[in-house]
Amino acid sequence: MIRHFQEQSTPGTTTTSDARATQFQAVEGGSETHSGNTLMVEAFTVLWVILMAWLFLLWRKQSTLNARIDELDRVLDRAAARQGAKGSNPAS
């Protein structure tokens, strides 16, 4: 069931579509103004700072991973050398 609601208007006001039309009306005396160029530069600066911080964190994580891989390679090389020394031992 569709209900139609009638707008209640106060005396002296109209509810025509012209009265409700959406038009841009400049506001005089506004004290809050920001330059669009300044806001754009600030936004790009924030994005670049976030990107550089993310890249720095990735670089640190990659360095840590490379150090761990190098250590594992050394451990594996030592284990392989010991295993090779055991295999060539004639006493076994």
Z-matrix of the N, CA and C atoms (Angstrom, degrees):
N
C 1 1.435
C 2 1.521 1 108.78
N 3 1.280 2 116.81 1 127.75
C 4 1.460 3 122.08 2 -179.41
C 5 1.517 4 108.45 3 -97.05
N 6 1.297 5 115.19 4 128.69
C 7 1.465 6 120.06 5 178.29
C 8 1.518 7 108.74 6 -108.32
N 9 1.270 8 114.65 7 138.82
C 10 1.468 9 120.46 8 176.45
C 11 1.517 10 107.74 9 -105.88
N 12 1.304 11 113.89 10 123.74
C 13 1.456 12 118.84 11 178.48
C 14 1.515 13 108.42 12 -100.17
N 15 1.281 14 115.41 13 130.75
C 16 1.449 15 120.17 14 179.07
C 17 1.516 16 107.73 15 -91.96
N 18 1.323 17 115.41 16 129.80
C 19 1.454 18 119.10 17 179.69
C 20 1.507 19 109.42 18 -68.65
N 21 1.297 20 115.31 19 135.59
C 22 1.451 21 119.52 20 176.55
C 23 1.517 22 107.44 21 -92.96
N 24 1.275 23 116.38 22 120.73
C 25 1.453 24 119.67 23 -178.70
C 26 1.510 25 109.53 24 -110.71
N 27 1.294 26 113.42 25 147.37
C 28 1.456 27 118.45 26 177.01
C 29 1.521 28 107.77 27 -79.68
N 30 1.285 29 117.94 28 156.62
C 31 1.467 30 119.94 29 -179.34
C 32 1.524 31 110.70 30 -59.30
N 33 1.279 32 115.56 31 134.51
C 34 1.462 33 121.25 32 177.83
C 35 1.510 34 113.83 33 93.89
N 36 1.316 35 119.08 34 -3.26
C 37 1.459 36 121.07 35 178.43
C 38 1.516 37 108.91 36 -110.37
N 39 1.301 38 115.46 37 151.95
C 40 1.457 39 120.03 38 178.15
C 41 1.516 40 108.83 39 -112.85
N 42 1.290 41 115.59 40 153.03
C 43 1.459 42 120.10 41 179.16
C 44 1.524 43 110.38 42 -117.09
N 45 1.297 44 117.62 43 30.77
C 46 1.451 45 120.49 44 178.42
C 47 1.516 46 109.54 45 -74.91
N 48 1.317 47 114.85 46 165.69
C 49 1.458 48 118.67 47 179.97
C 50 1.527 49 111.23 48 -66.58
N 51 1.324 50 117.99 49 -27.99
C 52 1.472 51 120.08 50 177.54
C 53 1.524 52 110.78 51 -65.78
N 54 1.305 53 116.79 52 -35.96
C 55 1.462 54 119.86 53 -178.92
C 56 1.514 55 110.69 54 -71.17
N 57 1.319 56 117.20 55 -27.99
C 58 1.458 57 120.65 56 -179.36
C 59 1.526 58 112.72 57 -96.08
N 60 1.314 59 117.57 58 5.39
C 61 1.458 60 121.20 59 -176.81
C 62 1.524 61 109.88 60 -60.51
N 63 1.312 62 115.22 61 144.37
C 64 1.457 63 119.49 62 179.34
C 65 1.514 64 108.78 63 -98.21
N 66 1.283 65 114.90 64 112.77
C 67 1.459 66 122.15 65 178.56
C 68 1.513 67 108.11 66 -131.51
N 69 1.309 68 114.00 67 152.75
C 70 1.461 69 118.55 68 176.28
C 71 1.509 70 108.49 69 -79.62
N 72 1.302 71 115.95 70 126.87
C 73 1.457 72 121.39 71 175.81
C 74 1.515 73 107.32 72 -126.67
N 75 1.313 74 115.39 73 118.79
C 76 1.460 75 120.79 74 -179.00
C 77 1.519 76 109.77 75 -66.92
N 78 1.321 77 114.77 76 141.74
C 79 1.462 78 120.32 77 178.55
C 80 1.513 79 107.23 78 -100.29
N 81 1.285 80 115.37 79 127.37
C 82 1.466 81 120.68 80 179.63
C 83 1.521 82 110.19 81 -88.74
N 84 1.324 83 115.39 82 142.78
C 85 1.452 84 120.09 83 173.65
C 86 1.507 85 114.69 84 81.01
N 87 1.306 86 118.70 85 15.95
C 88 1.456 87 120.08 86 177.80
C 89 1.517 88 110.25 87 -69.17
N 90 1.317 89 116.99 88 132.74
C 91 1.465 90 120.11 89 -177.64
C 92 1.519 91 112.03 90 -94.85
N 93 1.298 92 118.25 91 -9.14
C 94 1.463 93 121.67 92 -176.85
C 95 1.521 94 109.76 93 -102.26
N 96 1.316 95 114.93 94 101.11
C 97 1.466 96 119.69 95 178.49
C 98 1.510 97 108.96 96 -131.33
N 99 1.314 98 115.46 97 139.94
C 100 1.456 99 121.93 98 177.86
C 101 1.518 100 107.62 99 -133.53
N 102 1.300 101 115.27 100 139.39
C 103 1.452 102 119.81 101 177.03
C 104 1.524 103 108.96 102 -73.62
N 105 1.318 104 116.00 103 134.21
C 106 1.457 105 119.94 104 178.18
C 107 1.512 106 111.85 105 -63.74
N 108 1.336 107 116.84 106 -36.76
C 109 1.465 108 120.15 107 178.93
C 110 1.517 109 111.07 108 -64.67
N 111 1.315 110 116.89 109 -41.60
C 112 1.460 111 120.55 110 179.38
C 113 1.522 112 110.57 111 -63.64
N 114 1.323 113 116.52 112 -44.53
C 115 1.464 114 119.53 113 179.51
C 116 1.520 115 111.52 114 -63.14
N 117 1.336 116 117.31 115 -38.10
C 118 1.458 117 120.58 116 179.27
C 119 1.529 118 110.69 117 -66.33
N 120 1.327 119 117.23 118 -43.34
C 121 1.464 120 120.70 119 179.30
C 122 1.527 121 109.83 120 -64.14
N 123 1.326 122 117.25 121 -41.27
C 124 1.463 123 120.28 122 178.35
C 125 1.524 124 111.18 123 -63.28
N 126 1.326 125 117.12 124 -41.30
C 127 1.465 126 120.55 125 179.96
C 128 1.529 127 110.59 126 -65.06
N 129 1.330 128 117.77 127 -44.24
C 130 1.460 129 119.94 128 178.74
C 131 1.525 130 111.27 129 -66.10
N 132 1.325 131 117.15 130 -35.43
C 133 1.466 132 120.23 131 177.51
C 134 1.521 133 110.43 132 -63.39
N 135 1.321 134 116.75 133 -44.20
C 136 1.464 135 120.36 134 178.53
C 137 1.527 136 110.21 135 -62.11
N 138 1.331 137 117.29 136 -43.24
C 139 1.467 138 120.34 137 178.75
C 140 1.522 139 111.49 138 -62.27
N 141 1.325 140 117.82 139 -42.48
C 142 1.470 141 120.99 140 179.80
C 143 1.525 142 110.72 141 -65.94
N 144 1.329 143 117.44 142 -39.88
C 145 1.472 144 120.08 143 178.93
C 146 1.527 145 109.86 144 -64.00
N 147 1.334 146 116.90 145 -43.32
C 148 1.468 147 120.09 146 177.99
C 149 1.527 148 110.34 147 -62.94
N 150 1.328 149 117.57 148 -43.35
C 151 1.465 150 121.19 149 179.33
C 152 1.525 151 111.48 150 -62.73
N 153 1.322 152 117.66 151 -44.11
C 154 1.465 153 120.94 152 -179.34
C 155 1.535 154 110.91 153 -66.26
N 156 1.335 155 116.91 154 -39.07
C 157 1.469 156 119.87 155 177.48
C 158 1.525 157 110.18 156 -64.00
N 159 1.319 158 117.23 157 -41.93
C 160 1.464 159 121.39 158 179.32
C 161 1.529 160 110.52 159 -64.17
N 162 1.338 161 116.68 160 -43.70
C 163 1.466 162 119.85 161 178.63
C 164 1.529 163 111.31 162 -64.82
N 165 1.327 164 117.92 163 -37.86
C 166 1.457 165 121.04 164 177.23
C 167 1.525 166 110.82 165 -62.85
N 168 1.339 167 116.02 166 -43.64
C 169 1.465 168 119.20 167 178.75
C 170 1.524 169 111.03 168 -64.94
N 171 1.325 170 117.62 169 -39.24
C 172 1.466 171 120.15 170 176.53
C 173 1.523 172 111.17 171 -63.67
N 174 1.323 173 117.48 172 -40.04
C 175 1.461 174 122.04 173 179.49
C 176 1.527 175 110.15 174 -62.89
N 177 1.345 176 116.58 175 -43.58
C 178 1.468 177 119.85 176 178.46
C 179 1.523 178 111.25 177 -63.77
N 180 1.325 179 116.38 178 -43.07
C 181 1.464 180 120.11 179 -179.72
C 182 1.525 181 110.15 180 -64.19
N 183 1.333 182 117.22 181 -40.75
C 184 1.465 183 121.38 182 179.16
C 185 1.527 184 110.42 183 -65.00
N 186 1.321 185 117.13 184 -39.65
C 187 1.466 186 120.44 185 177.77
C 188 1.526 187 110.91 186 -62.59
N 189 1.326 188 116.43 187 -42.26
C 190 1.463 189 120.55 188 178.20
C 191 1.523 190 110.70 189 -63.65
N 192 1.320 191 116.71 190 -43.28
C 193 1.461 192 119.81 191 178.46
C 194 1.526 193 111.70 192 -63.99
N 195 1.324 194 117.40 193 -40.88
C 196 1.467 195 120.50 194 178.37
C 197 1.525 196 110.81 195 -62.74
N 198 1.332 197 117.50 196 -39.82
C 199 1.468 198 120.83 197 178.44
C 200 1.531 199 110.45 198 -64.77
N 201 1.321 200 117.20 199 -41.15
C 202 1.460 201 120.19 200 178.66
C 203 1.529 202 111.51 201 -65.87
N 204 1.320 203 116.90 202 -40.36
C 205 1.470 204 120.56 203 179.13
C 206 1.535 205 110.01 204 -65.31
N 207 1.331 206 117.12 205 -41.65
C 208 1.469 207 120.16 206 177.65
C 209 1.526 208 110.99 207 -61.54
N 210 1.325 209 117.46 208 -41.71
C 211 1.461 210 121.09 209 178.54
C 212 1.523 211 110.76 210 -64.22
N 213 1.336 212 116.64 211 -42.35
C 214 1.469 213 119.77 212 177.90
C 215 1.526 214 111.43 213 -63.76
N 216 1.335 215 117.82 214 -38.12
C 217 1.468 216 120.83 215 176.32
C 218 1.525 217 110.96 216 -61.58
N 219 1.334 218 116.89 217 -42.13
C 220 1.470 219 120.09 218 178.93
C 221 1.531 220 110.64 219 -64.34
N 222 1.336 221 116.48 220 -42.00
C 223 1.469 222 120.04 221 179.79
C 224 1.523 223 110.12 222 -64.12
N 225 1.319 224 117.25 223 -43.15
C 226 1.465 225 120.70 224 179.37
C 227 1.528 226 111.24 225 -65.33
N 228 1.323 227 116.80 226 -39.35
C 229 1.470 228 119.75 227 178.13
C 230 1.523 229 110.84 228 -63.77
N 231 1.332 230 117.16 229 -42.37
C 232 1.470 231 120.01 230 178.17
C 233 1.526 232 110.75 231 -64.71
N 234 1.334 233 116.62 232 -41.38
C 235 1.471 234 119.81 233 179.88
C 236 1.524 235 110.36 234 -65.49
N 237 1.325 236 116.82 235 -39.69
C 238 1.465 237 119.82 236 179.00
C 239 1.523 238 110.33 237 -67.39
N 240 1.330 239 117.72 238 -37.53
C 241 1.463 240 120.52 239 178.75
C 242 1.531 241 110.22 240 -66.19
N 243 1.325 242 116.98 241 -41.04
C 244 1.462 243 119.79 242 177.99
C 245 1.522 244 110.54 243 -66.78
N 246 1.289 245 117.67 244 -39.57
C 247 1.469 246 121.72 245 179.46
C 248 1.523 247 110.06 246 -65.62
N 249 1.341 248 115.93 247 -39.42
C 250 1.462 249 119.92 248 176.85
C 251 1.507 250 111.72 249 -66.74
N 252 1.316 251 116.96 250 -35.68
C 253 1.473 252 120.57 251 178.65
C 254 1.527 253 110.23 252 -69.60
N 255 1.312 254 117.68 253 -36.39
C 256 1.475 255 120.76 254 178.18
C 257 1.529 256 110.37 255 -68.96
N 258 1.331 257 117.07 256 -38.85
C 259 1.452 258 120.55 257 -177.19
C 260 1.508 259 112.84 258 -69.65
N 261 1.342 260 117.81 259 -28.16
C 262 1.454 261 119.87 260 -179.24
C 263 1.523 262 111.97 261 -91.42
N 264 1.300 263 119.20 262 0.27
C 265 1.445 264 124.26 263 179.21
C 266 1.535 265 109.02 264 -74.03
N 267 1.361 266 119.74 265 119.67
C 268 1.449 267 121.61 266 -177.20
C 269 1.533 268 113.15 267 -72.32
N 270 1.337 269 118.14 268 -12.32
C 271 1.458 270 120.93 269 -177.70
C 272 1.527 271 112.17 270 -78.39
N 273 1.280 272 120.36 271 -10.13
C 274 1.449 273 120.63 272 -176.30
C 275 1.470 274 114.89 273 -80.34
